[in-house]
Amino acid sequence: MSALEPLEIVQLEDDLYQLQLDFVHAFLIHDPIDGWILIDTGYPVKRGHPNIVIRALQKMNLTTSAIKQILVTHGHPDHVGNIGEVEAQSHAPIWMSQQDAAILEAFIPVRPIYTPAGDPGK
């Protein structure tokens, strides 16, 4: 196996962490009521490599079951690349735009939740 993708975790605030996943970033926020929220999941890891998000969680002494929500800023591969495995292990709902959800569902067997544009109450 070749060298693993670079991984660094930076604590930005008491409950906010930046996950530097190779050349992209994801974020973890801890909310005392809602638990851990993962924002983006980084670029897909190389075949045969362990999932970089799961590696980051392990480095923080967390497991995927700690993730209670997944928020995707947009559907580019460097933001959803590890979402399938993280969702499968965490069972956390995935929140993203309707347009990006349609694209993601075509490639990864997950069921994102989205808020219809213009009506956050629905």
Salt bridges, closest charged atoms under 4 A:
GLU5 OE2 - HIS49 ND1 3.08
GLU5 OE1 - ARG55 NH1 3.92
ASP40 OD2 - HIS79 ND1 2.61
ASP78 OD2 - HIS79 NE2 3.57
GLU105 OE2 - ARG111 NH1 2.97
ASP119 OD2 - LYS122 NZ 3.89
